[in-house]
Amino acid sequence: MKRILILAALALAGCASKPVPPAWQTNAQDATGAFTDAYLSGDTRVADAEYARARLATSSTGRPDAVAQIELVRCAAQAASLVFEGCPGFAALADGATPAQRAYAAYIDGRWQDAKPELLPEQHAAVVRGGAVAAVTDPLARLVAAGAAFKAQRLPPEGIAAAIDAASAQGWRRPLLTWLGVAEKRAQAVGNAAEAEQIRRRIALASSTK
């Protein structure tokens, strides 16, 4: 019994010695997660509020790289939905960002000549090196990869289908509608009226609020 108590005390002491993440870090992580969910679901009001909360939390550190990370999360979610606005929030902080952050910013903006693969997360580095978007298993990362490849004009037709599948499986209305729109235009361009009509029905269904 005495041995058990001693072991329990040591275990508790070990837990107590682990550093607790600072409040700003926890708040920023929670807010960025909520932002991403809201944005991809199409809830702009909540997304804007959570983005502001994440930026406020990180700005309390006075660290450009911490705030730049929030801007990259925002621009990545936009790229997943084919919204490309140049990521001005990150651009204003680029001088204080890390090389990896600058490489990722170039990647999602379609400037792959400036996106050094060795500085990117492996799943995105693989896409830059010629890998298939469909091979990216994480749904959000796949959508970001598809958006980045689309902007870089390096997305094959099967990449559009992979993006649609990812958005549909997660119920992410905003990117789903965007990518279905891309697929509809492509079907029309190749003269496939039946496929275009089928896609239009999916768009109408996904657009429904009832």
Stockholm file with secondary structure:
# STOCKHOLM 1.0

chainA/1-210         MKRILILAALALAGCASKPVPPAWQTNAQDATGAFTDAYLSGDTRVADAEYARARLATSSTGRPDAVAQIELVRCAAQAASLVFEGCPGFAALADGATPAQRAYAAYIDGRWQDAKPELLPEQHAAVVRGGAVAAVTDPLARLVAAGAAFKAQRLPPEGIAAAIDAASAQGWRRPLLTWLGVAEKRAQAVGNAAEAEQIRRRIALASSTK
#=GR chainA/1-210 SS CHHHHHHHHHHHHHHHHSCCCCHHHHHHHHHHHHHHHHHHHTCHHHHHHHHHHHHHHHHTTTCHHHHHHHHHHHHHHHHHTTCCCCCHHHHTTGGGSCHHHHHHHHHHTTCTTSCCGGGSCHHHHHHHTTCCGGGCCSHHHHHHHHHHHHHTTCCCHHHHHHHHHHHHHHTCHHHHHHHHHHHHHHHHHTTCHHHHHHHHHHHHHHHCCC
#=GC SS_cons         CHHHHHHHHHHHHHHHHSCCCCHHHHHHHHHHHHHHHHHHHTCHHHHHHHHHHHHHHHHTTTCHHHHHHHHHHHHHHHHHTTCCCCCHHHHTTGGGSCHHHHHHHHHHTTCTTSCCGGGSCHHHHHHHTTCCGGGCCSHHHHHHHHHHHHHTTCCCHHHHHHHHHHHHHHTCHHHHHHHHHHHHHHHHHTTCHHHHHHHHHHHHHHHCCC
//
